[in-house]
């Protein structure tokens, strides 16, 4: 992924606290995306965000269960309010 392609695009990564989600979040951040890390493991998501910030990236952590419709709706509302929109979901 070229940085210019994702520079300042907002990406939502569910399950971003560990495994494939965390790796995806780090890759997207390395390519210039702003990351919204969503996970039920809030402390793990904060640890992943610390890695992103250490790489020069930015983002937010959202404690959410992606299997719950109301939590997904609230997650999207927060991303739009805090990051100005959602480009990659």
N, CA, C and O of each residue as an XYZ file, in Angstrom:
356
protein
N       0.841     -1.188      0.000
C       0.000      0.000      0.000
C       0.877      1.239      0.000
O       1.763      1.369      0.844
N       0.652      2.111     -0.896
C       1.416      3.346     -0.953
C       0.806      4.372     -0.016
O      -0.415      4.518      0.050
N       1.660      5.080      0.707
C       1.180      6.054      1.686
C       0.259      7.093      1.073
O      -0.751      7.458      1.675
N       0.590      7.568     -0.104
C      -0.221      8.597     -0.749
C      -1.655      8.125     -0.972
O      -2.578      8.939     -0.967
N      -1.847      6.854     -1.164
C      -3.184      6.326     -1.408
C      -4.060      6.370     -0.157
O      -5.278      6.507     -0.273
N      -3.474      6.258      1.030
C      -4.266      6.195      2.255
C      -4.036      7.377      3.182
O      -4.578      7.405      4.287
N      -3.252      8.346      2.759
C      -2.912      9.465      3.613
C      -4.161     10.155      4.146
O      -4.963     10.695      3.385
N      -4.310     10.127      5.469
C      -5.417     10.752      6.199
C      -6.793     10.158      5.906
O      -7.804     10.754      6.276
N      -6.855      9.009      5.258
C      -8.127      8.296      5.116
C      -8.436      7.643      6.457
O      -7.523      7.179      7.141
N      -9.681      7.602      6.835
C     -10.088      7.011      8.112
C     -10.476      5.562      7.881
O     -11.336      5.256      7.055
N      -9.824      4.671      8.628
C     -10.071      3.232      8.492
C     -10.586      2.670      9.810
O     -10.007      2.916     10.868
N     -11.662      1.925      9.740
C     -12.193      1.204     10.891
C     -11.650     -0.213     10.861
O     -11.763     -0.914      9.856
N     -11.058     -0.627     11.977
C     -10.567     -1.997     12.101
C     -11.231     -2.614     13.325
O     -10.939     -2.236     14.459
N     -12.133     -3.571     13.082
C     -12.736     -4.296     14.190
C     -11.808     -5.441     14.571
O     -11.112     -6.000     13.723
N     -11.805     -5.780     15.839
C     -10.884     -6.807     16.315
C      -9.448     -6.316     16.266
O      -8.519     -7.105     16.088
N      -9.269     -5.012     16.424
C      -7.956     -4.394     16.285
C      -7.016     -4.592     17.454
O      -5.873     -4.139     17.396
N      -7.454     -5.252     18.512
C      -6.599     -5.429     19.683
C      -5.552     -6.516     19.500
O      -4.517     -6.501     20.165
N      -5.814     -7.461     18.600
C      -4.872     -8.577     18.473
C      -5.001     -9.244     17.108
O      -5.910     -8.954     16.331
N      -4.074    -10.136     16.848
C      -4.126    -10.988     15.664
C      -4.167    -10.241     14.351
O      -3.466     -9.249     14.154
N      -5.007    -10.740     13.452
C      -5.117    -10.170     12.110
C      -5.608     -8.726     12.158
O      -5.154     -7.893     11.373
N      -6.524     -8.422     13.064
C      -7.025     -7.051     13.190
C      -5.921     -6.079     13.559
O      -5.810     -5.003     12.973
N      -5.104     -6.461     14.533
C      -3.998     -5.599     14.954
C      -2.988     -5.419     13.815
O      -2.528     -4.308     13.555
N      -2.653     -6.513     13.148
C      -1.708     -6.450     12.024
C      -2.269     -5.566     10.912
O      -1.531     -4.792     10.303
N      -3.560     -5.678     10.648
C      -4.191     -4.846      9.616
C      -4.148     -3.374     10.008
O      -3.852     -2.514      9.178
N      -4.442     -3.087     11.272
C      -4.412     -1.709     11.754
C      -3.016     -1.108     11.608
O      -2.869      0.035     11.176
N      -2.005     -1.872     11.965
C      -0.626     -1.390     11.850
C      -0.245     -1.158     10.384
O       0.417     -0.172     10.061
N      -0.660     -2.058      9.510
C      -0.353     -1.905      8.081
C      -1.059     -0.676      7.506
O      -0.454      0.092      6.758
N      -2.315     -0.490      7.846
C      -3.057      0.671      7.358
C      -2.444      1.968      7.883
O      -2.311      2.941      7.142
N      -2.074      1.977      9.163
C      -1.454      3.163      9.754
C      -0.114      3.452      9.086
O       0.218      4.612      8.840
N       0.650      2.416      8.795
C       1.937      2.586      8.116
C       1.757      3.174      6.723
O       2.655      3.832      6.196
N       0.590      2.933      6.133
C       0.287      3.465      4.804
C      -0.359      4.848      4.877
O      -0.772      5.395      3.855
N      -0.448      5.415      6.087
C      -0.942      6.776      6.232
C      -2.369      6.930      6.701
O      -2.831      8.059      6.869
N      -3.088      5.842      6.921
C      -4.485      5.941      7.356
C      -4.585      6.326      8.827
O      -3.703      6.019      9.629
N      -5.674      7.000      9.162
C      -6.044      7.272     10.544
C      -6.902      6.092     10.974
O      -7.825      5.703     10.258
N      -6.605      5.517     12.142
C      -7.227      4.255     12.523
C      -8.245      4.412     13.646
O      -7.967      5.043     14.666
N      -9.421      3.833     13.448
C     -10.409      3.665     14.507
C     -10.347      2.195     14.899
O     -10.817      1.324     14.167
N      -9.762      1.932     16.062
C      -9.607      0.557     16.552
C     -10.813      0.197     17.398
O     -11.053      0.811     18.438
N     -11.565     -0.785     16.961
C     -12.743     -1.222     17.706
C     -12.537     -2.649     18.190
O     -12.145     -3.527     17.422
N     -12.807     -2.868     19.472
C     -12.643     -4.208     20.032
C     -13.333     -4.255     21.384
O     -13.521     -3.226     22.034
N     -13.710     -5.457     21.804
C     -14.234     -5.607     23.162
C     -13.091     -5.607     24.173
O     -13.315     -5.379     25.361
N     -11.871     -5.860     23.709
C     -10.670     -5.811     24.540
C     -10.094     -4.399     24.458
O      -9.197     -4.126     23.660
N     -10.619     -3.517     25.287
C     -10.228     -2.117     25.224
C      -8.752     -1.905     25.573
O      -8.085     -1.076     24.953
N      -8.249     -2.629     26.538
C      -6.836     -2.445     26.911
C      -5.913     -2.922     25.788
O      -4.884     -2.297     25.529
N      -6.266     -4.007     25.130
C      -5.485     -4.475     23.991
C      -5.521     -3.494     22.839
O      -4.518     -3.293     22.153
N      -6.683     -2.879     22.623
C      -6.810     -1.887     21.564
C      -5.963     -0.653     21.874
O      -5.361     -0.066     20.975
N      -5.920     -0.264     23.153
C      -5.080      0.871     23.539
C      -3.604      0.546     23.310
O      -2.837      1.412     22.889
N      -3.208     -0.688     23.584
C      -1.820     -1.101     23.342
C      -1.501     -1.036     21.850
O      -0.417     -0.596     21.467
N      -2.435     -1.470     21.009
C      -2.234     -1.392     19.559
C      -2.140      0.063     19.108
O      -1.325      0.396     18.247
N      -2.974      0.933     19.689
C      -2.922      2.349     19.335
C      -1.582      2.960     19.741
O      -1.062      3.822     19.034
N      -1.023      2.533     20.855
C       0.297      3.021     21.264
C       1.345      2.665     20.208
O       2.235      3.465     19.920
N       1.241      1.466     19.633
C       2.160      1.071     18.555
C       1.978      1.968     17.334
O       2.950      2.382     16.703
N       0.736      2.259     17.016
C       0.421      3.113     15.868
C       1.004      4.511     16.076
O       1.611      5.084     15.171
N       0.814      5.044     17.263
C       1.341      6.380     17.579
C       2.868      6.373     17.520
O       3.476      7.332     17.044
N       3.488      5.296     18.002
C       4.952      5.184     17.953
C       5.468      5.186     16.519
O       6.603      5.589     16.265
N       4.635      4.737     15.583
C       4.997      4.752     14.160
C       4.713      6.109     13.510
O       4.989      6.310     12.328
N       4.161      7.036     14.297
C       3.835      8.352     13.762
C       2.400      8.485     13.312
O       2.021      9.502     12.730
N       1.589      7.460     13.578
C       0.188      7.484     13.167
C      -0.712      8.053     14.244
O      -0.259      8.475     15.308
N      -1.997      8.053     13.938
C      -2.978      8.512     14.925
C      -4.263      7.722     14.780
O      -4.508      7.076     13.762
N      -5.075      7.788     15.820
C      -6.337      7.074     15.791
C      -7.062      7.178     17.108
O      -6.673      7.934     17.999
N      -8.125      6.404     17.216
C      -8.911      6.343     18.441
C      -9.228      4.884     18.746
O      -9.167      4.012     17.880
N      -9.569      4.656     20.011
C     -10.008      3.333     20.456
C     -11.484      3.418     20.796
O     -11.935      4.356     21.454
N     -12.225      2.429     20.339
C     -13.652      2.340     20.642
C     -13.929      0.961     21.204
O     -13.682     -0.050     20.547
N     -14.445      0.924     22.423
C     -14.834     -0.353     23.012
C     -16.197     -0.695     22.419
O     -17.189     -0.021     22.696
N     -16.240     -1.748     21.601
C     -17.492     -2.120     20.944
C     -17.491     -3.599     20.595
O     -16.455     -4.198     20.309
N     -18.681     -4.160     20.629
C     -18.908     -5.542     20.203
C     -19.554     -5.475     18.826
O     -20.706     -5.060     18.697
N     -18.824     -5.878     17.808
C     -19.304     -5.763     16.423
C     -20.481     -6.683     16.121
O     -21.057     -6.600     15.037
N     -20.849     -7.555     17.052
C     -22.016     -8.406     16.846
C     -23.299     -7.757     17.367
O     -24.387     -8.308     17.204
N     -23.167     -6.595     17.987
C     -24.321     -5.886     18.547
C     -24.647     -4.667     17.681
O     -23.856     -3.728     17.593
N     -25.812     -4.693     17.049
C     -26.183     -3.649     16.096
C     -26.126     -2.243     16.697
O     -25.632     -1.318     16.053
N     -26.620     -2.074     17.907
C     -26.617     -0.751     18.539
C     -25.192     -0.261     18.788
O     -24.917      0.931     18.650
N     -24.295     -1.158     19.148
C     -22.906     -0.773     19.389
C     -22.211     -0.400     18.083
O     -21.373      0.501     18.058
N     -22.555     -1.087     17.008
C     -21.977     -0.758     15.702
C     -22.436      0.631     15.271
O     -21.632      1.427     14.787
N     -23.711      0.923     15.440
C     -24.238      2.238     15.080
C     -23.558      3.337     15.897
O     -23.187      4.377     15.352
N     -23.395      3.111     17.194
C     -22.724      4.097     18.050
C     -21.256      4.256     17.653
O     -20.708      5.357     17.702
N     -20.631      3.153     17.261
C     -19.237      3.183     16.832
C     -19.084      4.076     15.596
O     -18.184      4.914     15.545
N     -19.942      3.902     14.622
C     -19.873      4.693     13.394
C     -20.130      6.171     13.699
O     -19.435      7.043     13.177
N     -21.121      6.452     14.536
C     -21.413      7.838     14.915
C     -20.199      8.492     15.558
O     -19.888      9.647     15.267
N     -19.513      7.763     16.429
C     -18.340      8.317     17.107
C     -17.198      8.568     16.115
O     -16.519      9.591     16.196
N     -16.990      7.646     15.196
C     -15.935      7.816     14.196
C     -16.193      9.072     13.365
O     -15.283      9.870     13.139
N     -17.411      9.242     12.922
C     -17.759     10.407     12.113
C     -17.582     11.679     12.932
O     -17.043     12.667     12.432
N     -18.031     11.665     14.189
C     -17.933     12.856     15.037
C     -16.489     13.227     15.360
O     -16.128     14.404     15.338
N     -15.666     12.226     15.658
C     -14.297     12.501     16.110
C     -13.265     12.564     14.988
O     -12.271     13.283     15.093
N     -13.500     11.817     13.924
C     -12.494     11.740     12.858
C     -12.983     12.342     11.538
O     -12.231     12.405     10.566
N     -14.232     12.780     11.506
C     -14.742     13.483     10.330
C     -15.318     12.640      9.224
O     -15.708     13.172      8.185
N     -15.382     11.339      9.418
C     -15.942     10.463      8.400
C     -15.324      9.092      8.479
O     -14.517      8.811      9.366
N     -15.703      8.241      7.556
C     -15.183      6.882      7.492
C     -14.969      6.543      6.025
O     -15.905      6.571      5.226
N     -13.717      6.222      5.681
C     -13.369      5.911      4.297
C     -13.196      4.431      4.046
O     -13.515      3.943      2.962
N     -12.690      3.699      5.047
C     -12.378      2.289      4.882
C     -12.994      1.550      6.063
O     -12.650      1.809      7.217
N     -13.904      0.633      5.767
C     -14.573     -0.074      6.857
C     -14.618     -1.546      6.645
O     -15.151     -2.274      7.482
